[in-house]
């Protein structure tokens, strides 16, 4: 992909299944990566990979991470707001979801993304850059059993459009887009579904298979690259065809 070599990208939730795949793909394209997570013990520091402990819900944590990133690499070209939680083991239907559960999911999935967008704008408004927010297919359809999660990811989509429009209006050369993955196997997905339920989900996908995290990561790399230089406010659905049903 054009224009990723030598760039610096910050990936939140980098210790998770998708975060690891995103960081790996960006590095494969020549980018240097700041990999942040609340638990980064499993991420080994390398010349072009710097792990940092990071709570995306905490403004002070964002400030520290940005300072350390800029001190280490001198610039920031992309922020990928990937950190998110589902807590799908608890009831999330609209009748049963608790306010505490609702707030916990939104604190990470919405407020964490807002703080990430704010940090990215401050760091990149004078030189340009790109923001990729990881939303979900759940943002685009009813989520009867995932009310908190679905609503939070819908908020990420709306925030993405708002940030894209704001940056364009301000004359900042910052693009902001969202990706909307469908089903892929992760601890969160597997922990919330039985083997039979997962099999039924897979059969319901028009392409008859779950996504590989690497396929989703490739879409993030594209949006961060110069090949996507005229795309902002967009939504990229990566779902094996579910949304067309």
C-alpha positions in Angstrom: 0.0 0.0 0.0 1.2 3.5 -0.8 2.4 5.9 1.9 2.6 3.7 5.0 6.3 3.1 5.1 7.9 5.2 7.9 4.6 6.4 9.2 3.7 6.2 12.9 0.5 4.6 14.0 -1.1 4.2 17.5 -3.3 1.2 18.0 -5.4 0.9 21.1 -6.6 -2.5 22.4 -3.4 -3.9 20.8 -3.2 -7.0 23.1 -6.5 -8.3 21.8 -7.1 -10.5 18.7 -8.0 -7.7 16.3 -5.5 -5.2 17.8 -2.6 -7.6 17.3 -3.6 -8.2 13.7 -3.9 -4.5 13.0 -0.5 -3.8 14.6 1.1 -6.6 12.7 -0.3 -5.5 9.3 0.7 -1.9 9.8 4.3 -3.0 10.6 4.3 -5.3 7.6 3.5 -2.2 5.5 6.5 -0.4 7.0 4.8 1.6 9.7 6.1 2.1 13.2 3.5 1.2 15.8 2.7 2.3 19.3 0.7 -0.6 20.7 -1.4 0.3 23.8 -3.6 -1.7 26.1 -4.4 -2.0 29.8 -2.4 -5.2 29.7 0.6 -5.1 27.4 2.7 -7.8 29.1 2.2 -10.1 26.1 3.5 -7.5 23.6 7.3 -7.7 23.1 9.0 -4.3 22.5 10.8 -4.1 19.2 12.6 -1.4 17.2 9.4 -0.5 15.4 6.9 -1.6 18.0 6.5 0.2 21.4 3.9 -1.2 23.9 2.4 1.2 26.4 0.0 0.6 29.3 -3.1 2.7 28.5 -6.6 3.1 29.9 -8.6 4.7 27.0 -11.2 6.0 29.4 -8.7 8.2 31.3 -7.7 11.6 29.8 -4.5 11.6 31.8 -3.6 8.2 30.4 -4.2 9.5 26.9 -2.0 12.6 27.6 0.9 10.4 28.8 0.7 8.0 25.9 0.7 10.8 23.4 3.8 12.4 25.0 5.6 9.0 25.1 4.7 8.2 21.5 5.9 11.6 20.2 9.1 11.4 22.2 9.9 8.0 20.9 9.0 8.4 17.2 8.8 12.2 16.7 5.4 12.2 15.0 2.0 10.6 14.8 0.3 9.8 11.5 -2.6 7.5 12.4 -4.7 6.6 15.4 -6.7 3.4 15.3 -9.3 3.4 18.1 -9.7 -0.3 18.4 -10.1 -0.8 22.2 -13.6 -2.0 23.0 -15.5 -4.3 25.3 -18.7 -6.3 24.9 -19.4 -7.9 28.3 -21.7 -10.2 26.3 -21.9 -12.7 29.1 -24.3 -10.5 31.0 -27.9 -9.8 29.9 -28.0 -7.0 27.4 -31.5 -7.0 26.0 -33.3 -3.7 26.4 -35.5 -5.0 29.2 -32.7 -6.4 31.3 -29.5 -4.5 30.8 -28.4 -2.7 33.9 -27.4 1.0 33.9 -24.1 0.0 35.4 -23.4 -2.4 32.6 -24.6 0.2 30.0 -22.2 2.8 31.4 -19.3 0.4 31.6 -19.6 -0.5 27.9 -20.1 3.1 26.8 -17.1 4.3 28.9 -14.7 2.2 26.8 -16.5 2.0 23.4 -17.7 5.6 23.1 -15.9 7.8 25.6 -12.6 6.0 24.8 -13.0 6.7 21.1 -13.9 10.4 21.8 -10.7 10.8 23.8 -8.8 9.1 21.1 -10.2 11.4 18.4 -9.4 14.4 20.5 -5.9 13.3 21.1 -5.4 12.5 17.4 -6.7 16.0 16.3 -4.4 17.8 18.7 -1.4 15.8 17.5 -2.1 15.9 13.8 -4.0 19.1 13.0 -0.9 20.9 11.8 0.5 18.1 9.7 -2.4 15.9 8.8 -3.1 12.3 9.5 -5.9 9.7 9.7 -8.2 8.2 12.3 -9.8 4.8 12.0 -12.5 4.0 14.5 -13.4 0.3 15.0 -17.2 0.1 15.1 -19.2 -3.0 14.3 -21.9 -4.5 12.1 -24.0 -4.2 15.3 -24.0 -0.4 14.7 -26.0 -0.9 11.4 -28.8 -3.3 12.5 -30.9 -4.0 15.5 -29.1 -5.7 18.4 -31.9 -7.3 20.5 -29.4 -9.2 22.7 -26.6 -6.7 22.7 -28.3 -3.4 23.4 -25.4 -1.7 25.2 -22.8 -3.0 22.7 -24.9 -2.1 19.6 -25.8 1.4 20.8 -22.2 2.1 21.7 -20.9 1.0 18.3 -23.7 3.1 16.6 -22.4 6.1 18.5 -18.9 5.4 17.2 -20.3 5.6 13.7 -22.0 8.9 14.3 -18.9 10.3 16.0 -16.8 9.2 13.1 -18.9 11.3 10.7 -18.9 14.2 13.0 -15.1 14.2 13.5 -14.6 13.9 9.7 -16.9 16.8 9.0 -15.3 18.9 11.7 -11.8 18.4 10.5 -12.7 19.2 7.0 -14.5 22.4 8.1 -11.5 23.4 10.1 -9.1 22.8 7.2 -7.3 20.0 9.1 -5.9 17.4 6.7 -7.2 14.7 9.0 -9.4 11.9 7.6 -11.7 9.9 9.9 -13.4 6.7 8.9 -15.0 3.7 10.6 -14.8 0.0 9.9 -17.7 -2.4 10.7 -16.5 -6.0 11.1 -18.9 -8.8 11.2 -18.2 -12.0 13.0 -14.7 -13.2 13.7 -13.5 -15.5 16.3 -12.2 -13.8 19.4 -12.2 -14.6 23.2 -15.2 -12.2 23.5 -17.2 -13.9 20.8 -16.3 -17.4 21.9 -17.0 -16.7 25.5 -20.5 -15.5 24.8 -21.6 -18.3 22.5 -21.9 -22.0 22.6 -20.2 -24.2 19.9 -23.7 -24.8 18.5 -24.5 -21.1 18.4 -21.2 -20.3 16.7 -21.8 -23.0 14.1 -25.3 -21.5 13.4 -23.8 -18.0 13.1 -21.2 -19.3 10.6 -23.8 -21.0 8.5 -25.8 -17.7 8.4 -22.9 -15.8 6.8 -23.3 -15.7 3.0 -19.6 -16.5 2.6 -20.1 -19.4 5.0 -17.1 -18.6 7.2 -16.0 -16.2 9.9 -13.6 -13.4 9.0 -9.9 -13.8 9.7 -8.6 -10.9 11.9 -6.0 -10.3 9.2 -8.7 -9.6 6.7 -10.1 -6.9 8.9 -6.6 -5.5 9.6 -6.0 -5.2 5.9 -9.0 -2.8 5.6 -7.5 -0.7 8.5 -4.2 -0.5 6.7 -5.9 0.6 3.5 -7.7 3.4 5.3 -4.4 4.5 6.9 -2.6 4.5 3.5 -2.3 7.2 0.9 -4.4 5.0 -1.4 -7.4 6.1 0.7 -6.5 9.8 0.5 -9.9 10.9 -0.7 -12.0 8.9 1.8 -13.3 10.5 4.9 -16.4 10.0 6.9 -16.8 6.6 5.3 -17.9 3.3 6.7 -16.3 0.1 5.5 -18.3 -3.0 6.2 -16.3 -6.3 6.4 -18.9 -8.9 7.1 -18.9 -11.7 4.5 -22.1 -10.3 3.1 -24.3 -10.3 6.2 -25.5 -6.7 5.7 -26.9 -7.4 2.3 -29.4 -10.0 3.5 
